[in-house]
Amino acid sequence: AIWWRSETYAHGMLIPLISLWLIIRKRSQLTRLEMGPDWTALIPLLGLCLVWLLGRAADVLAVEQMATT
């Protein structure tokens, strides 16, 4: 709903379209990739979850948004 009302986030409507275009453009390379879990990504993810939780506890929306981007 924010994308419709706010001029600041109006570009949000383009993100799914651009993402789809990029996926279609690189689909031949994407099909050759080996998929699997990367456990090293868990450490920064847990750190960002902690930052988000602290922002939530302090009721600081900017910190919450920074942790989720």
N, C-alpha and C positions, 0 to 999 in steps of 0.2 A: 504494500500500500504506500510505503514511503516513496517508491520509485515514481508513482503517479503524481504525488502531491508536491514533492520537493524538487526544486531545480538543481540542487546540489547532487542528488542521486539519480537524476534523469537518465544518465548514461547506463544505468543498470539494465535497462531494456535491451541494450546492445550486447551485453556480456554473453548470454546464451547463444545468440546468433553468431558472434565472432568465434566463440568456442567451437560451435558445430562446424563452422567453415574451416577452422584450423585442423580439426580432427579429420574432416573429409580430405583436406589437402595433403595431410601426412599419413593417410590410412595405410598405404603400402609399407611405410617404415614402422608404423605402430603394430601391424600384424606380425612382424618379424621379431618383436621384442619378447624376451622371456619374462613372464610375470612371476612374481613371488614376493613374499614379505621381506621387508627390510627393517630388522629390529633396531638398527641404529637411529631410525627416525623416532623411536619411542621416547628417547631422552628429551629432545627438544619439545615434543608434543606434551609430555608431562610437565615440563617447565612452563609452557604456555598455558596449560590448564591451571597451574598454580597461580600464575599472574592473573588469569581471568577470575579465579576464585577470590583472590585478594581485592581485585577491582570491584567485584560483586559485593563483597563484605563491606568495603568502604563506600559503596554506592557511587563509584566514579565511572561513569559511562565511557569516557574516553579510554580508560585503561582496559575495560572489557572489550571495546571495539578493536583496540590495538592488538590485544591478545588473540583475537579471532581472525585477523587479516594476514 
